[in-house]
Amino acid sequence: MDNAPVDTAAARKVMVDSQVRVNDVTDRGIQAALLSVAREKFCAPDRAWAAYAEVEVDITGDRKLMMARDVAKLLQALQPRSGETALAIAAPYAAAVLAAMGLSVTAQDSDQAVLDVVSEGLAEAGVATVMQSLAQPSGDNYDLIVSEVGVAQRPEAWIAALKVGGRLAVVERSGPAGKAVLYVKGREGVSRRELFDSNPGVVAEMTPAPAFAL
């Protein structure tokens, strides 16, 4: 068996060329950040070999990293700018990519086991971490919010944590198929635009309890 170390820089370039650029992610800042962030630091150590494959990679338990293509497309829709503030909810890889683009990023998660896996990579990226329920954002007045997990319905509390002009990119998924959407908070209301198909797992705390009719 060949035990030669993986050239991760080369693997990142292949990932960007074959999964990101070909899917209309043309933002050079996002491409450069993806080339600089070690994706393997945000997945289970025994799955590091799959970090750059076109798959959702295990972090721990049922949690997975969103595919790089989908993360890149969400971030491009957000149009991140250096100096902005961002909240990455259950989105450790996206948090590191945004930090590499010069944003001030907080990574929020409710699963200590996930934080145990990703905390070193987040610390190296200069990302602050918060352990808190995903249903309630930590802080407010953010320029942008992004999540690598799906939500079953419109996340009103997340939208409320945006400043005017703030953007939220998330996948809404109430059945087998999900849709990535972009919310923009204006002075008079909130706009919503569908982006692309995506099917990340939906975490239980972002799933409403079933209603039973009598």
WOHU-V207449 format. One record per residue. RES is the residue in one small letter. PSI is psi in radians with two decimals (999 if undefined). Layout:
BEGIN
((RES & PSI) (RES & PSI))
END
This chain:
BEGIN
((m & 2.44) (d & 1.99) (n & 0.35) (a & 2.47) (p & 2.58) (v & 2.34) (d & 1.62) (t & -0.56) (a & -0.73) (a & -0.67) (a & -0.67) (r & -0.69) (k & -0.73) (v & -0.73) (m & -0.84) (v & -0.74) (d & -0.69) (s & -0.30) (q & -0.48) (v & -1.05) (r & -0.69) (v & -0.20) (n & 0.57) (d & 0.43) (v & 1.73) (t & -0.12) (d & 2.00) (r & -0.50) (g & -0.72) (i & -0.76) (q & -0.78) (a & -0.69) (a & -0.73) (l & -0.61) (l & -0.33) (s & -0.34) (v & 2.25) (a & 1.65) (r & -0.52) (e & -0.30) (k & -0.07) (f & 0.26) (c & 2.97) (a & 2.39) (p & -0.64) (d & 0.03) (r & 0.16) (a & -0.53) (w & -0.39) (a & 0.10) (a & -0.57) (y & 0.13) (a & 2.84) (e & 1.12) (v & 2.88) (e & 2.13) (v & 2.41) (d & 2.37) (i & -1.11) (t & 2.59) (g & -2.26) (d & -0.07) (r & 2.42) (k & 2.72) (l & 2.36) (m & 2.60) (m & 2.50) (a & -0.66) (r & -0.83) (d & -0.68) (v & -0.81) (a & -0.70) (k & -0.67) (l & -0.80) (l & -0.67) (q & -0.67) (a & -0.55) (l & -0.35) (q & 1.02) (p & 2.54) (r & 2.45) (s & 2.38) (g & -0.23) (e & 2.84) (t & 2.43) (a & 2.53) (l & 2.13) (a & 1.88) (i & 2.02) (a & 0.80) (a & 1.15) (p & -0.68) (y & -0.81) (a & -0.65) (a & -0.80) (a & -0.65) (v & -0.78) (l & -0.70) (a & -0.66) (a & -0.37) (m & 0.04) (g & 0.22) (l & 2.75) (s & 1.96) (v & 2.40) (t & 2.28) (a & 2.12) (q & 2.34) (d & 2.74) (s & 0.01) (d & 1.90) (q & -0.57) (a & -0.64) (v & -0.83) (l & -0.59) (d & -0.59) (v & -0.75) (v & -0.15) (s & -0.66) (e & -0.80) (g & -0.66) (l & -0.71) (a & -0.74) (e & -0.54) (a & -0.13) (g & 0.46) (v & 2.26) (a & 2.59) (t & 2.55) (v & 2.31) (m & 1.93) (q & 2.67) (s & 2.40) (l & -0.40) (a & -0.40) (q & 1.93) (p & 2.57) (s & 2.02) (g & -3.03) (d & -3.05) (n & 0.66) (y & 2.59) (d & -0.64) (l & 2.68) (i & 2.43) (v & 2.65) (s & 2.50) (e & 0.01) (v & 2.75) (g & 2.75) (v & 2.59) (a & -0.31) (q & 2.99) (r & 2.14) (p & 1.46) (e & -0.69) (a & -0.60) (w & -0.76) (i & -0.69) (a & -0.40) (a & -0.01) (l & 2.61) (k & 2.94) (v & 2.23) (g & -0.10) (g & 2.73) (r & 2.50) (l & 2.24) (a & 2.19) (v & 2.79) (v & 2.16) (e & 2.20) (r & 1.90) (s & 0.03) (g & -2.69) (p & -0.57) (a & 2.44) (g & 2.87) (k & 2.16) (a & 2.37) (v & 2.71) (l & 2.18) (y & 2.40) (v & 2.20) (k & 2.07) (g & 3.10) (r & -0.52) (e & -0.03) (g & -2.90) (v & 2.26) (s & 2.70) (r & 2.31) (r & 2.25) (e & 2.47) (l & -1.05) (f & 2.88) (d & 2.43) (s & 2.57) (n & 0.96) (p & 2.85) (g & 2.58) (v & 2.17) (v & 2.58) (a & -0.69) (e & -0.20) (m & 0.31) (t & 2.11) (p & 2.59) (a & 2.48) (p & 2.48) (a & 2.33) (f & 2.18) (a & 2.39) (l & 999))
END
